[in-house]
Amino acid sequence: MRDVRFAVLTFPGSNCDRDCAWVLEHVVGVRTELLWHADVDLRGFDAAVLPGGFSYGDYLRAGAIAATSPALRAVRAFAAGGGLVVGICNGFQILLESGLLPGAMLPNAGGTFRCTWVEVRVERADTPFTNQYRSGQVLRMPIAHGEGRYHADPVTLRRLEAERRVLFRYVHNPNGSAHDIAGILNEGGNVLGLMPHPERCAEAILGSEDGRLLFASMVHWILTPREVARCTF
């Protein structure tokens, strides 16, 4: 089996970067490097992770300043070449602000920071990020955000639904997100943004292992075109 390489990008204010690196290296078992946002070269990597946190203190809007980072030029080129990109929480906000995903994040309904466990339904199991799940499977995952209410205009929402690009949906909406959206894909299906934290629920000691299979799905997808053997973790 060939080596699989993941890059975890770190911005000023990121606080979930090492959590993601731990899960990828020690739980899923793939080579992982932490890359500082100002000097990002994604050549030779198979996937890039934009982690959660409060990049640049969430000034202006969550993810707005990080979206102008030199790292996003590399991420855009990487995604355009078919590389897998996942943005988690603040990483999702960065992907929205950079235009790699459509829509925007608004403050949570009620104006409160939500830090709790939620149930999230997998809408598709045929993607790079969900092939180790079952369609309709309900996952137990944590959220921690103040600006997690997904918003898009009606045309965009209809298109997301018609193209089956809503990948994760809240069972009980915790923040007022349109269409109960918890995670969406880009048109090419290789860029995912989601608000729940899979890296915080990848080991039994954390209270759930449901997040582990998201990363395992990415590894399986990367290896399958080259090596037919199914990977399980």
C-alpha positions in Angstrom: 0.0 0.0 0.0 1.4 3.4 -1.0 1.9 6.2 1.5 -1.0 8.6 1.9 -0.1 12.1 2.9 -2.5 14.6 4.6 -1.7 18.3 5.2 -3.3 20.1 8.1 -3.2 23.9 7.7 -2.6 26.1 10.7 -3.7 29.7 10.8 -3.2 32.3 13.6 -6.0 31.3 16.0 -6.5 27.7 14.9 -7.0 25.4 17.8 -8.1 22.1 16.3 -5.1 21.5 14.0 -3.3 19.2 16.4 -6.5 17.3 17.2 -6.9 16.6 13.4 -3.2 15.6 13.1 -3.5 13.2 16.1 -6.5 11.4 14.6 -5.0 11.2 11.2 -1.6 9.9 12.4 -2.5 7.8 15.4 -6.1 6.7 14.8 -6.3 6.4 11.0 -2.6 5.8 10.5 -1.6 8.1 7.7 1.4 10.5 7.3 0.4 14.0 8.3 2.1 17.3 8.4 1.1 20.6 10.0 1.6 23.5 7.6 1.8 27.1 8.6 -0.6 29.2 6.5 2.0 31.6 5.2 4.2 29.0 3.5 1.9 26.2 2.1 3.0 23.9 -0.7 0.6 21.1 -1.2 2.5 19.3 -3.9 2.9 15.6 -3.0 -0.1 15.6 -0.6 -3.3 13.7 -1.2 -5.6 15.7 1.0 -5.8 19.0 2.9 -7.6 19.8 6.1 -8.6 23.2 7.2 -9.2 22.8 11.0 -11.5 24.5 13.4 -10.7 27.4 15.7 -10.9 31.2 15.6 -8.6 32.2 12.7 -7.5 35.8 13.2 -9.8 36.1 16.2 -12.9 35.9 13.8 -12.4 39.6 13.1 -14.7 41.0 10.4 -16.5 37.6 10.0 -15.5 34.1 10.9 -13.0 32.9 8.3 -12.9 36.2 6.4 -9.3 37.2 6.9 -8.0 33.6 6.6 -9.7 33.4 3.3 -7.1 36.0 2.0 -4.2 34.0 3.3 -1.5 32.7 0.8 -2.6 29.2 1.8 -5.9 29.6 0.0 -4.2 30.1 -3.3 -2.5 26.7 -2.8 -5.8 25.2 -1.6 -7.7 26.5 -4.7 -5.1 25.0 -7.0 -5.0 21.8 -5.1 -8.8 21.4 -5.3 -8.9 22.4 -8.9 -6.5 19.5 -9.5 -8.8 17.0 -7.8 -7.2 17.0 -4.4 -9.5 16.3 -1.4 -10.1 19.3 0.9 -12.2 19.2 4.1 -12.9 22.3 6.1 -14.1 21.7 9.7 -16.1 24.4 11.6 -13.8 27.5 11.1 -12.4 25.7 8.1 -15.9 25.5 6.6 -16.3 29.2 7.2 -13.0 29.8 5.4 -14.1 27.8 2.4 -17.3 29.8 2.2 -15.5 33.1 2.5 -12.9 32.1 -0.1 -15.7 31.1 -2.6 -14.6 27.4 -2.7 -18.1 26.6 -1.4 -21.3 28.6 -1.9 -23.3 30.4 0.8 -22.3 32.1 4.0 -22.4 31.5 7.8 -24.5 33.8 10.0 -24.6 34.0 13.8 -26.5 31.2 15.4 -30.3 31.7 15.8 -30.7 33.1 19.3 -27.3 34.7 19.2 -25.6 32.1 21.5 -22.5 30.1 21.2 -23.5 26.4 20.8 -21.1 23.8 22.3 -23.0 20.5 22.5 -23.4 17.1 21.0 -25.7 16.8 18.0 -27.1 14.1 15.7 -26.1 14.4 12.1 -27.5 12.3 9.2 -25.4 11.1 6.4 -27.3 12.0 3.2 -25.0 10.1 0.8 -22.5 7.2 1.1 -20.9 7.4 -2.3 -18.5 10.3 -1.9 -14.8 10.6 -0.9 -15.9 11.6 2.6 -18.7 9.1 3.4 -17.9 5.9 1.6 -17.4 4.1 4.9 -20.8 5.2 6.3 -24.3 4.0 5.3 -26.7 6.4 3.6 -29.1 7.6 6.2 -26.8 6.7 9.1 -27.1 9.0 12.1 -23.9 10.1 13.7 -23.2 11.5 17.2 -20.8 14.5 16.8 -20.0 17.6 18.7 -20.4 21.2 17.6 -18.7 24.4 19.0 -19.5 27.6 17.1 -21.1 31.0 17.3 -21.5 31.5 13.6 -22.8 28.2 12.3 -26.1 29.1 10.7 -25.7 28.2 7.1 -27.4 30.6 4.7 -27.7 30.8 0.9 -30.2 32.3 -1.5 -33.1 30.2 -2.7 -31.5 29.4 -6.0 -28.3 28.1 -4.4 -30.3 26.0 -1.9 -32.4 24.5 -4.7 -29.2 23.7 -6.7 -27.5 22.1 -3.6 -30.5 19.9 -3.1 -31.0 19.0 -6.8 -27.3 18.1 -7.2 -27.3 16.1 -3.9 -24.5 18.3 -2.5 -25.9 18.4 1.0 -23.8 15.7 2.6 -24.6 16.1 6.3 -27.9 17.3 7.8 -28.8 18.0 11.4 -31.5 15.8 12.8 -32.4 18.5 15.3 -31.3 21.8 14.0 -29.1 23.5 16.7 -28.4 26.9 15.0 -31.1 27.7 12.5 -29.2 26.5 9.4 -31.2 26.6 6.2 -32.5 23.1 5.2 -30.8 21.8 8.4 -27.5 21.8 6.6 -24.5 20.6 8.5 -22.1 20.0 5.6 -22.0 20.6 1.8 -19.9 19.6 -1.2 -18.5 21.7 -4.0 -19.6 20.9 -7.6 -16.7 18.5 -8.2 -17.4 16.6 -5.0 -13.9 16.8 -3.7 -14.3 19.8 -1.3 -16.3 19.4 1.9 -17.2 21.9 4.5 -19.0 20.8 7.7 -19.6 22.4 11.1 -19.6 19.4 13.4 -16.1 18.2 14.5 -15.2 14.7 13.4 -11.8 14.9 15.0 -13.4 15.3 18.4 -15.4 12.1 18.0 -12.9 9.7 16.5 -12.0 7.6 19.6 -14.2 5.8 22.1 -12.7 7.7 25.0 -14.1 10.9 23.6 -17.7 9.6 23.7 -18.1 8.7 20.1 -16.1 7.2 17.3 -18.4 8.3 14.5 -16.0 10.9 13.1 -13.2 8.4 12.4 -14.9 7.0 9.3 -14.9 10.4 7.6 -11.1 10.4 7.6 -11.1 6.7 6.8 -13.4 7.3 3.9 -10.9 9.9 2.5 -8.1 7.4 2.7 -10.1 4.7 1.1 -11.1 7.0 -1.8 -7.5 8.0 -2.3 -6.2 4.4 -2.5 -9.1 2.8 -4.4 -8.2 4.0 -7.9 -4.7 2.7 -7.5 -5.1 -0.3 -5.3 -8.4 -2.2 -5.5 -8.2 -3.7 -2.0 -10.7 -2.2 0.4 -9.2 -0.3 3.3 -10.8 -0.6 6.7 -9.6 0.9 9.9 
